[in-house]
Amino acid sequence: MRVTVKLYGDLKTYATHTKPARWEGILKEGARINDVITRIGCSKKQIIRVFQNGIPVPLTAEIGDGDVLYFISHLGGG
């Protein structure tokens, strides 16, 4: 199944596409958000909020074909 992950903050470094920063991939049926995090290569500690199709979800939520995930990291400033 195809999944798109829009990446924000420091997570942009894991993007496969830019403008906007996103990761696109194909995962097995029954995959969960934790599986996407592993596949992308980032750490769970880097992510402070996850949305699935615009709705806040836990990292254990199951993903469906065509879902759009949003991974939000801590934003730095100065």
Secondary structure in CASP SS format (residue, H / E / C, confidence):
PFRMAT SS
TARGET T0000
AUTHOR 0000-0000-0000
METHOD secondary structure of the structure
MODEL  1
M C 1.00
R E 1.00
V E 1.00
T E 1.00
V E 1.00
K E 1.00
L E 1.00
Y C 1.00
G H 1.00
D H 1.00
L H 1.00
K H 1.00
T H 1.00
Y H 1.00
A C 1.00
T C 1.00
H E 1.00
T C 1.00
K C 1.00
P C 1.00
A C 1.00
R E 1.00
W E 1.00
E E 1.00
G E 1.00
I E 1.00
L C 1.00
K C 1.00
E C 1.00
G C 1.00
A C 1.00
R E 1.00
I H 1.00
N H 1.00
D H 1.00
V H 1.00
I H 1.00
T H 1.00
R H 1.00
I H 1.00
G C 1.00
C C 1.00
S C 1.00
K H 1.00
K H 1.00
Q H 1.00
I E 1.00
I E 1.00
R E 1.00
V E 1.00
F E 1.00
Q E 1.00
N C 1.00
G C 1.00
I E 1.00
P E 1.00
V C 1.00
P C 1.00
L C 1.00
T C 1.00
A C 1.00
E E 1.00
I C 1.00
G C 1.00
D C 1.00
G C 1.00
D C 1.00
V E 1.00
L E 1.00
Y E 1.00
F E 1.00
I E 1.00
S E 1.00
H C 1.00
L C 1.00
G C 1.00
G C 1.00
G C 1.00
END
